[in-house]
Amino acid sequence: MYDLGLSCGGLTSRNFDVNLDDPEVVAASRAGDDGTPAAHFPYRISSTEPEVFLVHARTENCDCRFHLNLDWTSGDRKGSLRIGDGKDPFRVIGTQRLRWFQLDMDKRQWVKQPVVNTVP
């Protein structure tokens, strides 16, 4: 995900947390950092009132590849939309699997750093 911290045309965004380490992965709605309240379902949008859903997927332990499935209804019609990174799945790598390096300006080299757990 690329987050520039900018809004786009006044669109409201709804935030969802996904813990990929849970045995049963479910998106949980939460309030946004900007004070936007959590979404309550059933949730309604329209062509004149679109919204952006921000999904915050996290993991400590896996190299996860996944798609999001968005179930929807419109009148008598219903379906499921599969969302990914184009045709590919999204990918999230756990903090336990990453190697961290910091540039040491005095030595003019990259120095391996200990892994810091950034997941609450």
N, C-alpha and C positions, 0 to 999 in steps of 0.2 A: 504494500500500500504506500502511496505517496500522499502525504498530507502537508499541504503548503500553509495550513492555518488560515486560509482565505475562504470566505463564503462566495457563492456563485449566484448572483442575481437574487439574493435574499432567500434562497431555498433553505428550508429547515432540514436539519439532518437528525436522524434518530440513531442512537448508539446501541450496539449489541456486543456482548462479550461471548466468546466461544473458547472454552478450555479444551484443547485437543488431547489433553492427558486424561480426561474423564472417560470411564468405560462407556458411558452413554452420552455422546456429544450433543448438546442442545444449545441454541442461541438464546441468551438471556438479555432482555431489554434492560437498559440502565439509563439514568439521567446523563445528559451530556455535560462536558466541562464548561460549556457556555450557559448552563442553567436550563437547557431544554429538558422538559420532563421525559421520563421513560414512556415508551409506547405501550398502550394497553390494547389487547386484542379482543374481539376482531378490530382491525385497524383499517381505516378508510383513507384512500387517496383518490384523486381524480385528475383528468387531463389539465384542469385549471389550477389544481393545487398539488403539484408533484412534490415529492420529498426524496432526500438522499438517505440511504441506510448505510451507516458506517459499521463494518464488522471488524471487531478487534479480536483476531484469533491469536492464541498464545499456546506455547508448550515449553516445557523444560527438557523433555526427554526424547522427543522423536523428530525425525525428519519426515514431516507430514505433507502429503499431497492430497488435496480434497477439492470437491466442488460444493457449492451451496445450492440447496434446493428451496425455492420459494414457492409455496403453495398459494394459489390465488383463486378468488371467485369474482364473478361479475354477472349479476343477475342470476340467470339459470346456468351460466357457463362456469366451468372451473378447470383448473389445470395446475401444472407444476412447471416452473421455469428453472432450468439448470444453469447455474452461473459459475464461470471460471475465469481464468486468465486467457481470454480468447477461447481457443479450442482446448487449451491445456488446463490442467488443474492448478489451483493456487498452491504455493509451497511455503511452508513455515518450518524453520529449523530451530530446534530447542537450544536454549542457552547453554545446556550442559555439553552440547556437541560443538560449540563454536570456539575457535581459538582467537584470542584477542591480542592485538599488537598496538603499541604506542610508539610514536616517533620520539626518540631521545635526541634532542637537538645538539647536546654537548658531544655525544658519541657519533652522531650522524648515522644512526642505524635504527631499525625497528627492533623493539624489545618485547618479547612475549610477556603478557600480563596474566595474572591468575583470573579464572572465571569468576565473575561476580553475578550472583543470582539477582536478576532484575524483576522477577515475577513475584508479585505479592502473595 
